[in-house]
């Protein structure tokens, strides 16, 4: 977030960001659960 003395994002923008973040965290948790908590290195 910007410093308190700077312009702040509006509530709708913050809510959208937090919803997206929550969805990413749920996806990550499911992925880790599917792998029994093992994080695999991807070689590309």
PyMOL Python script that loads the backbone (N, CA, C, O; Angstrom):
from pymol import cmd

cmd.read_pdbstr("""\
ATOM      1  N   UNK A   1       0.847  -1.173   0.000  1.00  0.00           N
ATOM      2  CA  UNK A   1       0.000   0.000   0.000  1.00  0.00           C
ATOM      3  C   UNK A   1       0.895   1.240   0.000  1.00  0.00           C
ATOM      4  O   UNK A   1       2.032   1.204   0.472  1.00  0.00           O
ATOM      5  N   UNK A   2       0.373   2.309  -0.526  1.00  0.00           N
ATOM      6  CA  UNK A   2       1.149   3.553  -0.486  1.00  0.00           C
ATOM      7  C   UNK A   2       1.284   4.055   0.955  1.00  0.00           C
ATOM      8  O   UNK A   2       0.491   3.682   1.820  1.00  0.00           O
ATOM      9  N   UNK A   3       2.269   4.884   1.208  1.00  0.00           N
ATOM     10  CA  UNK A   3       2.383   5.485   2.539  1.00  0.00           C
ATOM     11  C   UNK A   3       1.094   6.235   2.903  1.00  0.00           C
ATOM     12  O   UNK A   3       0.344   6.657   2.023  1.00  0.00           O
ATOM     13  N   UNK A   4       0.853   6.392   4.182  1.00  0.00           N
ATOM     14  CA  UNK A   4      -0.395   7.008   4.649  1.00  0.00           C
ATOM     15  C   UNK A   4      -0.620   8.412   4.099  1.00  0.00           C
ATOM     16  O   UNK A   4      -1.764   8.832   3.923  1.00  0.00           O
ATOM     17  N   UNK A   5       0.461   9.141   3.826  1.00  0.00           N
ATOM     18  CA  UNK A   5       0.304  10.516   3.344  1.00  0.00           C
ATOM     19  C   UNK A   5       0.141  10.588   1.824  1.00  0.00           C
ATOM     20  O   UNK A   5       0.075  11.687   1.272  1.00  0.00           O
ATOM     21  N   UNK A   6       0.076   9.455   1.141  1.00  0.00           N
ATOM     22  CA  UNK A   6      -0.150   9.408  -0.298  1.00  0.00           C
ATOM     23  C   UNK A   6      -1.593   8.996  -0.582  1.00  0.00           C
ATOM     24  O   UNK A   6      -2.296   8.509   0.303  1.00  0.00           O
ATOM     25  N   UNK A   7      -2.022   9.199  -1.823  1.00  0.00           N
ATOM     26  CA  UNK A   7      -3.376   8.821  -2.213  1.00  0.00           C
ATOM     27  C   UNK A   7      -3.529   7.303  -2.077  1.00  0.00           C
ATOM     28  O   UNK A   7      -2.664   6.546  -2.518  1.00  0.00           O
ATOM     29  N   UNK A   8      -4.618   6.870  -1.473  1.00  0.00           N
ATOM     30  CA  UNK A   8      -4.890   5.456  -1.231  1.00  0.00           C
ATOM     31  C   UNK A   8      -5.832   4.909  -2.291  1.00  0.00           C
ATOM     32  O   UNK A   8      -6.675   5.643  -2.805  1.00  0.00           O
ATOM     33  N   UNK A   9      -5.702   3.615  -2.627  1.00  0.00           N
ATOM     34  CA  UNK A   9      -6.655   3.026  -3.563  1.00  0.00           C
ATOM     35  C   UNK A   9      -8.045   2.976  -2.930  1.00  0.00           C
ATOM     36  O   UNK A   9      -8.176   2.896  -1.709  1.00  0.00           O
ATOM     37  N   UNK A  10      -9.069   3.023  -3.762  1.00  0.00           N
ATOM     38  CA  UNK A  10     -10.415   2.997  -3.205  1.00  0.00           C
ATOM     39  C   UNK A  10     -10.753   1.604  -2.675  1.00  0.00           C
ATOM     40  O   UNK A  10     -10.050   0.635  -2.961  1.00  0.00           O
ATOM     41  N   UNK A  11     -11.816   1.517  -1.915  1.00  0.00           N
ATOM     42  CA  UNK A  11     -12.203   0.276  -1.253  1.00  0.00           C
ATOM     43  C   UNK A  11     -12.490  -0.853  -2.238  1.00  0.00           C
ATOM     44  O   UNK A  11     -12.144  -2.005  -1.978  1.00  0.00           O
ATOM     45  N   UNK A  12     -13.115  -0.532  -3.359  1.00  0.00           N
ATOM     46  CA  UNK A  12     -13.441  -1.563  -4.352  1.00  0.00           C
ATOM     47  C   UNK A  12     -12.166  -2.174  -4.931  1.00  0.00           C
ATOM     48  O   UNK A  12     -12.093  -3.387  -5.127  1.00  0.00           O
ATOM     49  N   UNK A  13     -11.178  -1.353  -5.202  1.00  0.00           N
ATOM     50  CA  UNK A  13      -9.912  -1.838  -5.743  1.00  0.00           C
ATOM     51  C   UNK A  13      -9.206  -2.731  -4.725  1.00  0.00           C
ATOM     52  O   UNK A  13      -8.673  -3.781  -5.084  1.00  0.00           O
ATOM     53  N   UNK A  14      -9.201  -2.320  -3.467  1.00  0.00           N
ATOM     54  CA  UNK A  14      -8.584  -3.143  -2.420  1.00  0.00           C
ATOM     55  C   UNK A  14      -9.317  -4.468  -2.274  1.00  0.00           C
ATOM     56  O   UNK A  14      -8.684  -5.511  -2.110  1.00  0.00           O
ATOM     57  N   UNK A  15     -10.640  -4.437  -2.332  1.00  0.00           N
ATOM     58  CA  UNK A  15     -11.433  -5.667  -2.201  1.00  0.00           C
ATOM     59  C   UNK A  15     -11.151  -6.614  -3.362  1.00  0.00           C
ATOM     60  O   UNK A  15     -11.024  -7.821  -3.155  1.00  0.00           O
ATOM     61  N   UNK A  16     -11.053  -6.087  -4.573  1.00  0.00           N
ATOM     62  CA  UNK A  16     -10.732  -6.918  -5.737  1.00  0.00           C
ATOM     63  C   UNK A  16      -9.359  -7.563  -5.586  1.00  0.00           C
ATOM     64  O   UNK A  16      -9.187  -8.751  -5.859  1.00  0.00           O
ATOM     65  N   UNK A  17      -8.395  -6.776  -5.153  1.00  0.00           N
ATOM     66  CA  UNK A  17      -7.040  -7.300  -4.956  1.00  0.00           C
ATOM     67  C   UNK A  17      -7.045  -8.420  -3.918  1.00  0.00           C
ATOM     68  O   UNK A  17      -6.451  -9.475  -4.139  1.00  0.00           O
ATOM     69  N   UNK A  18      -7.709  -8.193  -2.796  1.00  0.00           N
ATOM     70  CA  UNK A  18      -7.736  -9.199  -1.736  1.00  0.00           C
ATOM     71  C   UNK A  18      -8.464 -10.467  -2.165  1.00  0.00           C
ATOM     72  O   UNK A  18      -8.080 -11.566  -1.763  1.00  0.00           O
ATOM     73  N   UNK A  19      -9.501 -10.330  -2.970  1.00  0.00           N
ATOM     74  CA  UNK A  19     -10.206 -11.508  -3.482  1.00  0.00           C
ATOM     75  C   UNK A  19      -9.295 -12.308  -4.414  1.00  0.00           C
ATOM     76  O   UNK A  19      -9.238 -13.535  -4.329  1.00  0.00           O
ATOM     77  N   UNK A  20      -8.585 -11.613  -5.303  1.00  0.00           N
ATOM     78  CA  UNK A  20      -7.648 -12.298  -6.198  1.00  0.00           C
ATOM     79  C   UNK A  20      -6.546 -12.995  -5.404  1.00  0.00           C
ATOM     80  O   UNK A  20      -6.184 -14.132  -5.706  1.00  0.00           O
ATOM     81  N   UNK A  21      -6.019 -12.320  -4.398  1.00  0.00           N
ATOM     82  CA  UNK A  21      -4.972 -12.902  -3.563  1.00  0.00           C
ATOM     83  C   UNK A  21      -5.482 -14.151  -2.841  1.00  0.00           C
ATOM     84  O   UNK A  21      -4.781 -15.161  -2.781  1.00  0.00           O
ATOM     85  N   UNK A  22      -6.672 -14.088  -2.305  1.00  0.00           N
ATOM     86  CA  UNK A  22      -7.252 -15.239  -1.615  1.00  0.00           C
ATOM     87  C   UNK A  22      -7.411 -16.413  -2.571  1.00  0.00           C
ATOM     88  O   UNK A  22      -7.134 -17.552  -2.195  1.00  0.00           O
ATOM     89  N   UNK A  23      -7.851 -16.159  -3.797  1.00  0.00           N
ATOM     90  CA  UNK A  23      -8.010 -17.236  -4.780  1.00  0.00           C
ATOM     91  C   UNK A  23      -6.672 -17.879  -5.136  1.00  0.00           C
ATOM     92  O   UNK A  23      -6.589 -19.098  -5.288  1.00  0.00           O
ATOM     93  N   UNK A  24      -5.633 -17.071  -5.267  1.00  0.00           N
ATOM     94  CA  UNK A  24      -4.300 -17.604  -5.564  1.00  0.00           C
ATOM     95  C   UNK A  24      -3.813 -18.464  -4.401  1.00  0.00           C
ATOM     96  O   UNK A  24      -3.212 -19.517  -4.617  1.00  0.00           O
ATOM     97  N   UNK A  25      -4.065 -18.028  -3.186  1.00  0.00           N
ATOM     98  CA  UNK A  25      -3.625 -18.791  -2.019  1.00  0.00           C
ATOM     99  C   UNK A  25      -4.372 -20.115  -1.908  1.00  0.00           C
ATOM    100  O   UNK A  25      -3.776 -21.126  -1.535  1.00  0.00           O
ATOM    101  N   UNK A  26      -5.649 -20.129  -2.220  1.00  0.00           N
ATOM    102  CA  UNK A  26      -6.416 -21.379  -2.203  1.00  0.00           C
ATOM    103  C   UNK A  26      -5.867 -22.336  -3.248  1.00  0.00           C
ATOM    104  O   UNK A  26      -5.707 -23.526  -2.978  1.00  0.00           O
ATOM    105  N   UNK A  27      -5.577 -21.826  -4.438  1.00  0.00           N
ATOM    106  CA  UNK A  27      -5.011 -22.662  -5.496  1.00  0.00           C
ATOM    107  C   UNK A  27      -3.659 -23.233  -5.076  1.00  0.00           C
ATOM    108  O   UNK A  27      -3.386 -24.412  -5.303  1.00  0.00           O
ATOM    109  N   UNK A  28      -2.825 -22.418  -4.473  1.00  0.00           N
ATOM    110  CA  UNK A  28      -1.509 -22.880  -4.018  1.00  0.00           C
ATOM    111  C   UNK A  28      -1.657 -23.948  -2.938  1.00  0.00           C
ATOM    112  O   UNK A  28      -0.941 -24.949  -2.953  1.00  0.00           O
ATOM    113  N   UNK A  29      -2.576 -23.743  -2.008  1.00  0.00           N
ATOM    114  CA  UNK A  29      -2.787 -24.728  -0.944  1.00  0.00           C
ATOM    115  C   UNK A  29      -3.258 -26.058  -1.524  1.00  0.00           C
ATOM    116  O   UNK A  29      -2.798 -27.119  -1.100  1.00  0.00           O
ATOM    117  N   UNK A  30      -4.166 -26.005  -2.484  1.00  0.00           N
ATOM    118  CA  UNK A  30      -4.643 -27.243  -3.120  1.00  0.00           C
ATOM    119  C   UNK A  30      -3.506 -27.944  -3.848  1.00  0.00           C
ATOM    120  O   UNK A  30      -3.386 -29.168  -3.790  1.00  0.00           O
ATOM    121  N   UNK A  31      -2.680 -27.173  -4.529  1.00  0.00           N
ATOM    122  CA  UNK A  31      -1.557 -27.742  -5.257  1.00  0.00           C
ATOM    123  C   UNK A  31      -0.591 -28.438  -4.302  1.00  0.00           C
ATOM    124  O   UNK A  31      -0.133 -29.546  -4.581  1.00  0.00           O
ATOM    125  N   UNK A  32      -0.283 -27.804  -3.195  1.00  0.00           N
ATOM    126  CA  UNK A  32       0.606 -28.413  -2.210  1.00  0.00           C
ATOM    127  C   UNK A  32      -0.021 -29.648  -1.589  1.00  0.00           C
ATOM    128  O   UNK A  32       0.675 -30.631  -1.335  1.00  0.00           O
ATOM    129  N   UNK A  33      -1.312 -29.616  -1.341  1.00  0.00           N
ATOM    130  CA  UNK A  33      -1.995 -30.774  -0.768  1.00  0.00           C
ATOM    131  C   UNK A  33      -1.956 -31.945  -1.742  1.00  0.00           C
ATOM    132  O   UNK A  33      -1.785 -33.092  -1.329  1.00  0.00           O
ATOM    133  N   UNK A  34      -2.115 -31.662  -3.035  1.00  0.00           N
ATOM    134  CA  UNK A  34      -2.058 -32.710  -4.053  1.00  0.00           C
ATOM    135  C   UNK A  34      -0.676 -33.362  -4.109  1.00  0.00           C
ATOM    136  O   UNK A  34      -0.549 -34.529  -4.480  1.00  0.00           O
ATOM    137  N   UNK A  35       0.355 -32.605  -3.741  1.00  0.00           N
ATOM    138  CA  UNK A  35       1.731 -33.111  -3.779  1.00  0.00           C
ATOM    139  C   UNK A  35       2.195 -33.565  -2.402  1.00  0.00           C
ATOM    140  O   UNK A  35       3.381 -33.824  -2.201  1.00  0.00           O
ATOM    141  N   UNK A  36       1.266 -33.663  -1.451  1.00  0.00           N
ATOM    142  CA  UNK A  36       1.575 -34.017  -0.059  1.00  0.00           C
ATOM    143  C   UNK A  36       2.602 -33.057   0.539  1.00  0.00           C
ATOM    144  O   UNK A  36       3.453 -33.462   1.331  1.00  0.00           O
ATOM    145  N   UNK A  37       2.515 -31.778   0.153  1.00  0.00           N
ATOM    146  CA  UNK A  37       3.368 -30.748   0.730  1.00  0.00           C
ATOM    147  C   UNK A  37       4.752 -30.653   0.133  1.00  0.00           C
ATOM    148  O   UNK A  37       5.565 -29.855   0.600  1.00  0.00           O
ATOM    149  N   UNK A  38       5.048 -31.448  -0.892  1.00  0.00           N
ATOM    150  CA  UNK A  38       6.370 -31.433  -1.512  1.00  0.00           C
ATOM    151  C   UNK A  38       6.369 -30.418  -2.650  1.00  0.00           C
ATOM    152  O   UNK A  38       5.522 -30.470  -3.542  1.00  0.00           O
ATOM    153  N   UNK A  39       7.312 -29.509  -2.611  1.00  0.00           N
ATOM    154  CA  UNK A  39       7.447 -28.532  -3.668  1.00  0.00           C
ATOM    155  C   UNK A  39       8.472 -29.063  -4.667  1.00  0.00           C
ATOM    156  O   UNK A  39       9.625 -29.309  -4.313  1.00  0.00           O
ATOM    157  N   UNK A  40       8.049 -29.237  -5.902  1.00  0.00           N
ATOM    158  CA  UNK A  40       8.919 -29.795  -6.934  1.00  0.00           C
ATOM    159  C   UNK A  40       9.556 -28.681  -7.744  1.00  0.00           C
ATOM    160  O   UNK A  40       8.925 -27.662  -8.024  1.00  0.00           O
ATOM    161  N   UNK A  41      10.794 -28.881  -8.111  1.00  0.00           N
ATOM    162  CA  UNK A  41      11.492 -27.903  -8.950  1.00  0.00           C
ATOM    163  C   UNK A  41      11.131 -28.176 -10.403  1.00  0.00           C
ATOM    164  O   UNK A  41      11.238 -29.307 -10.878  1.00  0.00           O
ATOM    165  N   UNK A  42      10.709 -27.149 -11.094  1.00  0.00           N
ATOM    166  CA  UNK A  42      10.387 -27.287 -12.512  1.00  0.00           C
ATOM    167  C   UNK A  42      11.610 -26.918 -13.331  1.00  0.00           C
ATOM    168  O   UNK A  42      12.181 -25.839 -13.173  1.00  0.00           O
ATOM    169  N   UNK A  43      12.000 -27.828 -14.205  1.00  0.00           N
ATOM    170  CA  UNK A  43      13.131 -27.565 -15.086  1.00  0.00           C
ATOM    171  C   UNK A  43      12.563 -27.266 -16.466  1.00  0.00           C
ATOM    172  O   UNK A  43      11.861 -28.087 -17.058  1.00  0.00           O
ATOM    173  N   UNK A  44      12.877 -26.081 -16.964  1.00  0.00           N
ATOM    174  CA  UNK A  44      12.333 -25.699 -18.274  1.00  0.00           C
ATOM    175  C   UNK A  44      13.426 -25.593 -19.296  1.00  0.00           C
ATOM    176  O   UNK A  44      13.159 -25.281 -20.456  1.00  0.00           O
TER     177      UNK A  44
END
""", "prot")
cmd.dss("prot")
cmd.show_as("cartoon", "prot")
cmd.util.cbc("prot")
cmd.orient("prot")
